[in-house]
Amino acid sequence: MRMSRFLLFAAVAAAAGGLAYFILNGKEGAGEPVSEKKPIDEAYGIIQERAVHQVGTDELVEGALRGMADVLGDPYSTYLTREEAAEHEESLSDERVGIGAEITESRGRFIIVAPVRNSPAEKAGILPYDEIIRVDEERMEGRTMKDLLRLIRGKEGTDVSLTVYRPDEERHLEITVKRAAIPQKTVESRLIEKDGFTIGYIGLSMFGEKTAEEWETHTKKLIKGGADGFIVDVRGNPGGYLRSVGQVAGSLLRPGTVFAYMEDAGGAKEPLETEAPEDGAYAESMRGMKTVLLQDKGSASASEVLSGALRDNGRAFIVGTVSFGKGTVQETLPLSNGGEMKLSTHKWLTPAGTWIHGKGIEPDLESEQGPLYGLPSMPVDGRYEPGDYGEDVGYAQRVLGALGFDVARSDGYYDETTTKAVEEFRDEEDLDPGLAMDSAFFRALRTRIADHQASEANDKQLQLALGYLKHALRSGN
């Protein structure tokens, strides 16, 4: 699960902040105190004087800071270095400098999922499934995704040279891409015609800096297009800024409505209330819109705040699965070394006073997706014969099974049932006869997944949401 980026800004917590101060501002000599805690000084001195594997003072300090966060046993509390803090802030900004491509890591290989439309990557000719081999002459073998992103990102207007392997053409290419500021769009929308009704679909991928502005732009466009009701989709939304949630909720709820409570370590609760949009006519139109919300297990933190606010105020019907269940709020607190301590300092509760941490929000209508709809289109390649064993074979077995082929195994062993399914699939796709999983087979498999997932008719949760909303509009309930 992607970690929630749910942020509030406040003062440094006294204990953690005070200890961090003394560690960061102590003297650097091996025998000099670096804190007011004697065991820390002792450990610091022993390491500096006697450790075979020596590291610098900064690394020891950062290790101590990370350890203080880790000992809390809270996966959402952590120490961020200066570089990690900058990356964290950039992840929620409305734009970032780069090449504009979605990249995934698969068994140590860095694969282009897709270039962003009209991005420098697309203009330079980068295609889905290109594998990044080198960045500015530095090989990616053995590197992490963090290493890759550090090399790709840079100053706007500068060039980055990529060596990519294109499996469809079985060749390497040298591609130069000019870095640019890539706008981060967090809202998408479209109109769906359903049995005489016009439904406005709004997808929220996260709650970033400009999400509320995007939301208002898109919903106004849908209203102008004749939308009779809304489907709000927060499936896979990991969270984001609380203020953005408040602004979105404020357009759907009446002014002064409590959309959540913040509870501090002492148990004191503070109600968070909605504010009306400045455009009164728009606000009135929004409050009159019947709304269905789509969520799944990937809906976390800020997206759960929205779900809870709309559910407890009777403002939306929820379709999908139980949400992730993250009911804490993190503050990012600056430290003198340029790093940050990200610390869970509050619980958040729904308007009904429910703490959903570890439990999630139950949908009103539970619905699981079909097996193929949720499968990722993995950049697998290679050649496998009956009797072989491998992760790529296991992935193909799962896809073939989801497509309805009779496959007895999914553990990666290429058995007789897999052989028969591959032969039948190759025949359906007009591939050369054979029993092997090869490049042509994997390309056809990816195409079948993409075609299936591109069809709204195969999105079971969306179809149920459309059906419910159509019924509600027809009955007036």
RAHUCOR-V897368 format. One record per residue. N is the residue number from 0. RES is the residue in three letters. PSI is psi in whole degrees, -180 to 180 (999 if undefined). OMEGA is omega as a letter, one per 20 degrees, with the letter a starting at -180 (999 if undefined). NEAR is the number of other ideal C-beta (glycine too) atoms within 8 Angstrom. Layout:
((N RES PSI OMEGA NEAR) (N RES PSI OMEGA NEAR))
//
This chain:
((0 MET 130 r 7) (1 ARG 140 a 6) (2 MET 137 r 7) (3 SER 145 r 12) (4 ARG 41 a 13) (5 PHE 111 a 14) (6 LEU 138 r 11) (7 LEU 146 a 11) (8 PHE 126 a 5) (9 ALA -169 a 6) (10 ALA 160 r 4) (11 VAL 136 r 8) (12 ALA 136 a 9) (13 ALA -50 a 6) (14 ALA -54 a 6) (15 ALA -41 a 11) (16 GLY -41 a 11) (17 GLY -45 r 8) (18 LEU -41 r 11) (19 ALA -37 a 12) (20 TYR -48 a 9) (21 PHE -35 r 12) (22 ILE -43 a 13) (23 LEU -20 a 10) (24 ASN 13 r 6) (25 GLY 173 r 10) (26 LYS 159 a 6) (27 GLU -10 a 6) (28 GLY 150 a 5) (29 ALA -33 a 7) (30 GLY 3 a 5) (31 GLU 146 r 8) (32 PRO 141 r 7) (33 VAL -1 r 12) (34 SER -177 r 11) (35 GLU 12 r 4) (36 LYS 113 a 8) (37 LYS -44 r 5) (38 PRO -34 r 6) (39 ILE -45 r 11) (40 ASP -42 a 11) (41 GLU -47 r 8) (42 ALA -41 r 8) (43 TYR -47 a 12) (44 GLY -43 r 10) (45 ILE -46 a 9) (46 ILE -45 a 9) (47 GLN -35 a 10) (48 GLU -32 a 8) (49 ARG -11 a 5) (50 ALA 134 r 9) (51 VAL -41 a 3) (52 HIS 101 a 4) (53 GLN 142 r 5) (54 VAL 165 a 7) (55 GLY 167 r 5) (56 THR -42 a 6) (57 ASP -42 a 7) (58 GLU -39 r 8) (59 LEU -42 r 12) (60 VAL -46 a 12) (61 GLU -34 r 12) (62 GLY -40 r 9) (63 ALA -42 r 10) (64 LEU -43 r 14) (65 ARG -39 r 10) (66 GLY -39 r 8) (67 MET -39 r 12) (68 ALA -40 a 14) (69 ASP -36 a 8) (70 VAL -16 r 6) (71 LEU -20 a 8) (72 GLY 22 a 4) (73 ASP 114 a 8) (74 PRO -13 a 4) (75 TYR -5 r 11) (76 SER 128 a 11) (77 THR 159 r 8) (78 TYR 136 r 12) (79 LEU 128 r 11) (80 THR 172 r 9) (81 ARG -45 a 8) (82 GLU -43 r 7) (83 GLU -37 r 9) (84 ALA -41 r 13) (85 ALA -42 r 8) (86 GLU -39 r 9) (87 HIS -44 r 13) (88 GLU -40 a 8) (89 GLU -32 a 8) (90 SER -23 r 8) (91 LEU 0 a 12) (92 SER 167 a 10) (93 ASP -7 r 7) (94 GLU 158 r 8) (95 ARG 154 a 10) (96 VAL 129 a 11) (97 GLY -153 a 11) (98 ILE -15 r 16) (99 GLY 62 r 11) (100 ALA 141 r 13) (101 GLU 128 a 8) (102 ILE 140 r 11) (103 THR 154 r 8) (104 GLU 129 a 9) (105 SER 104 r 9) (106 ARG 49 r 5) (107 GLY 1 r 6) (108 ARG 142 a 8) (109 PHE 112 a 10) (110 ILE 135 r 13) (111 ILE 119 r 16) (112 VAL -49 r 9) (113 ALA 141 r 7) (114 PRO 147 r 14) (115 VAL 143 a 11) (116 ARG 132 r 5) (117 ASN 20 r 5) (118 SER 167 r 13) (119 PRO -36 r 11) (120 ALA -45 r 13) (121 GLU -43 a 12) (122 LYS -29 a 7) (123 ALA -8 r 11) (124 GLY 12 r 7) (125 ILE 137 a 14) (126 LEU 158 r 8) (127 PRO 143 r 7) (128 TYR 2 r 11) (129 ASP 137 r 12) (130 GLU 127 r 13) (131 ILE 116 a 14) (132 ILE -44 a 9) (133 ARG 151 r 11) (134 VAL 117 a 13) (135 ASP 50 r 7) (136 GLU -1 r 5) (137 GLU 123 a 7) (138 ARG 144 a 6) (139 MET -5 r 12) (140 GLU 127 r 5) (141 GLY 1 a 4) (142 ARG 166 r 7) (143 THR 168 r 5) (144 MET -36 r 8) (145 LYS -41 r 6) (146 ASP -45 a 9) (147 LEU -48 a 14) (148 LEU -36 r 10) (149 ARG -38 a 8) (150 LEU -36 a 10) (151 ILE -40 a 10) (152 ARG 155 a 9) (153 GLY -162 a 7) (154 LYS 138 r 6) (155 GLU 134 r 7) (156 GLY -9 r 6) (157 THR 162 a 8) (158 ASP 147 r 7) (159 VAL 134 a 13) (160 SER 126 r 12) (161 LEU 136 r 13) (162 THR 119 a 12) (163 VAL 150 r 13) (164 TYR 125 a 10) (165 ARG 103 a 13) (166 PRO -35 a 9) (167 ASP -30 a 7) (168 GLU -5 r 5) (169 GLU 50 r 6) (170 ARG 160 r 6) (171 HIS 146 r 8) (172 LEU 146 r 10) (173 GLU 120 a 7) (174 ILE 129 r 11) (175 THR 128 a 9) (176 VAL 134 r 13) (177 LYS 121 a 9) (178 ARG 145 r 15) (179 ALA 164 r 12) (180 ALA 120 a 7) (181 ILE 114 r 12) (182 PRO 138 r 6) (183 GLN 103 r 10) (184 LYS 125 a 7) (185 THR -3 a 12) (186 VAL 136 r 13) (187 GLU 155 a 8) (188 SER 160 r 11) (189 ARG 163 r 5) (190 LEU 137 r 11) (191 ILE 124 r 11) (192 GLU 126 a 6) (193 LYS 104 r 10) (194 ASP 48 r 4) (195 GLY -3 r 3) (196 PHE 150 r 12) (197 THR 116 a 11) (198 ILE 131 r 16) (199 GLY 118 r 16) (200 TYR 129 r 12) (201 ILE 118 r 15) (202 GLY 131 r 8) (203 LEU 111 a 15) (204 SER -25 r 9) (205 MET 175 r 13) (206 PHE 88 a 15) (207 GLY -168 a 13) (208 GLU -40 a 8) (209 LYS 13 a 9) (210 THR -43 a 17) (211 ALA -39 r 10) (212 GLU -44 r 7) (213 GLU -42 a 11) (214 TRP -47 a 14) (215 GLU -41 r 12) (216 THR -47 a 9) (217 HIS -43 a 12) (218 THR -36 r 15) (219 LYS -41 r 9) (220 LYS -40 r 9) (221 LEU -41 r 13) (222 ILE -44 r 13) (223 LYS -31 r 6) (224 GLY -1 r 9) (225 GLY 22 a 7) (226 ALA 132 r 12) (227 ASP -22 a 8) (228 GLY 172 a 14) (229 PHE 145 r 14) (230 ILE 118 r 17) (231 VAL 120 a 12) (232 ASP 110 r 11) (233 VAL 24 r 13) (234 ARG 132 a 11) (235 GLY 7 a 8) (236 ASN 115 a 15) (237 PRO -7 r 14) (238 GLY -149 a 14) (239 GLY -143 a 17) (240 TYR 131 r 14) (241 LEU -38 a 14) (242 ARG -33 r 7) (243 SER -39 r 14) (244 VAL -44 a 17) (245 GLY -39 a 12) (246 GLN -39 r 12) (247 VAL -48 r 14) (248 ALA -34 a 15) (249 GLY -24 r 13) (250 SER -15 a 12) (251 LEU -21 a 12) (252 LEU 162 r 12) (253 ARG 150 r 7) (254 PRO 140 r 8) (255 GLY 3 r 5) (256 THR 134 r 11) (257 VAL 123 r 9) (258 PHE -10 r 15) (259 ALA 165 r 15) (260 TYR 142 r 13) (261 MET 131 r 12) (262 GLU 123 a 12) (263 ASP -178 a 9) (264 ALA -24 r 5) (265 GLY -1 r 4) (266 GLY 1 r 6) (267 ALA 133 a 6) (268 LYS 138 r 8) (269 GLU 122 r 8) (270 PRO 140 r 7) (271 LEU 122 a 10) (272 GLU 149 a 9) (273 THR 154 r 13) (274 GLU 143 a 7) (275 ALA 146 r 9) (276 PRO 154 a 10) (277 GLU -32 a 4) (278 ASP 103 a 7) (279 GLY -42 a 8) (280 ALA -40 r 6) (281 TYR -45 a 13) (282 ALA -42 r 11) (283 GLU -41 r 8) (284 SER -42 a 9) (285 MET -43 a 12) (286 ARG -20 r 9) (287 GLY -2 a 5) (288 MET 123 r 12) (289 LYS 138 a 9) (290 THR 136 r 13) (291 VAL 137 r 15) (292 LEU 131 r 16) (293 LEU 129 r 15) (294 GLN 163 r 16) (295 ASP -171 a 12) (296 LYS -15 r 9) (297 GLY -1 r 11) (298 SER 115 a 15) (299 ALA 156 r 16) (300 SER -110 a 13) (301 ALA -36 r 17) (302 SER -29 r 17) (303 GLU -31 r 19) (304 VAL -44 r 14) (305 LEU -45 r 14) (306 SER -47 a 16) (307 GLY -39 a 15) (308 ALA -45 a 16) (309 LEU -37 r 15) (310 ARG -52 a 14) (311 ASP -24 r 10) (312 ASN 11 r 10) (313 GLY 32 a 4) (314 ARG -15 a 9) (315 ALA 151 r 11) (316 PHE 130 a 11) (317 ILE 129 r 16) (318 VAL 141 r 15) (319 GLY -137 r 12) (320 THR 173 r 10) (321 VAL 137 a 10) (322 SER 178 a 15) (323 PHE -46 a 11) (324 GLY 56 r 13) (325 LYS 110 a 13) (326 GLY 26 r 11) (327 THR 159 a 12) (328 VAL 134 r 12) (329 GLN 142 r 14) (330 GLU 140 r 11) (331 THR 119 a 12) (332 LEU 119 a 13) (333 PRO 144 r 6) (334 LEU 163 a 11) (335 SER -13 r 7) (336 ASN 6 a 9) (337 GLY -11 r 7) (338 GLY -176 a 13) (339 GLU 147 r 11) (340 MET 117 r 16) (341 LYS 115 a 14) (342 LEU 135 r 11) (343 SER 115 a 10) (344 THR -14 a 11) (345 HIS 154 r 11) (346 LYS 152 r 10) (347 TRP 143 a 12) (348 LEU 151 r 11) (349 THR 168 r 13) (350 PRO -26 r 12) (351 ALA 2 r 6) (352 GLY 17 a 6) (353 THR 132 r 8) (354 TRP 115 a 8) (355 ILE 7 a 14) (356 HIS 126 r 9) (357 GLY -5 a 6) (358 LYS -37 a 6) (359 GLY -179 r 11) (360 ILE 126 a 14) (361 GLU 138 r 7) (362 PRO 159 r 12) (363 ASP -32 r 7) (364 LEU 110 a 9) (365 GLU 137 a 8) (366 SER 124 r 11) (367 GLU 148 r 6) (368 GLN 161 r 10) (369 GLY 158 a 9) (370 PRO -32 a 8) (371 LEU -31 a 12) (372 TYR -33 a 11) (373 GLY -5 a 6) (374 LEU 133 r 10) (375 PRO 153 r 3) (376 SER 93 a 8) (377 MET 144 a 7) (378 PRO 55 a 11) (379 VAL 154 a 9) (380 ASP 179 r 7) (381 GLY -167 r 10) (382 ARG 129 a 7) (383 TYR 140 a 12) (384 GLU 162 r 8) (385 PRO 136 a 9) (386 GLY -16 r 4) (387 ASP 167 r 8) (388 TYR 136 r 6) (389 GLY 163 r 9) (390 GLU -38 a 7) (391 ASP -36 r 13) (392 VAL -44 r 15) (393 GLY -40 r 11) (394 TYR -45 r 10) (395 ALA -38 r 16) (396 GLN -42 a 15) (397 ARG -40 r 10) (398 VAL -45 r 13) (399 LEU -41 r 14) (400 GLY -41 r 11) (401 ALA -29 r 10) (402 LEU -8 r 9) (403 GLY 2 r 4) (404 PHE 149 a 9) (405 ASP 93 a 6) (406 VAL 121 a 11) (407 ALA -22 a 6) (408 ARG 157 r 10) (409 SER 19 a 8) (410 ASP 2 r 6) (411 GLY -3 r 12) (412 TYR 125 a 8) (413 TYR 85 a 13) (414 ASP -171 a 9) (415 GLU -40 a 6) (416 THR -36 r 10) (417 THR -41 r 17) (418 THR -45 a 11) (419 LYS -41 a 9) (420 ALA -41 r 13) (421 VAL -43 r 14) (422 GLU -44 a 11) (423 GLU -40 r 9) (424 PHE -43 r 14) (425 ARG -38 r 13) (426 ASP -43 r 9) (427 GLU -37 a 6) (428 GLU 7 a 8) (429 ASP 39 r 4) (430 LEU 165 r 10) (431 ASP 137 r 5) (432 PRO 146 r 6) (433 GLY 175 a 8) (434 LEU 5 a 7) (435 ALA 149 r 9) (436 MET 111 a 12) (437 ASP -171 a 10) (438 SER -42 r 11) (439 ALA -39 r 8) (440 PHE -48 a 14) (441 PHE -35 r 14) (442 ARG -45 a 9) (443 ALA -36 r 12) (444 LEU -44 r 12) (445 ARG -40 r 11) (446 THR -41 r 8) (447 ARG -42 r 11) (448 ILE -48 a 12) (449 ALA -43 r 9) (450 ASP -41 a 8) (451 HIS -47 a 10) (452 GLN -20 r 10) (453 ALA -16 a 5) (454 SER 121 r 8) (455 GLU -28 a 7) (456 ALA -24 a 5) (457 ASN -3 r 10) (458 ASP 92 a 10) (459 LYS -41 a 11) (460 GLN -42 r 13) (461 LEU -42 a 12) (462 GLN -39 r 10) (463 LEU -40 r 11) (464 ALA -43 r 12) (465 LEU -42 r 12) (466 GLY -43 r 8) (467 TYR -46 a 12) (468 LEU -39 r 16) (469 LYS -44 r 12) (470 HIS -43 a 8) (471 ALA -41 r 12) (472 LEU -38 a 11) (473 ARG -38 a 7) (474 SER -16 a 6) (475 GLY 12 a 5) (476 ASN 999 999 3))
//
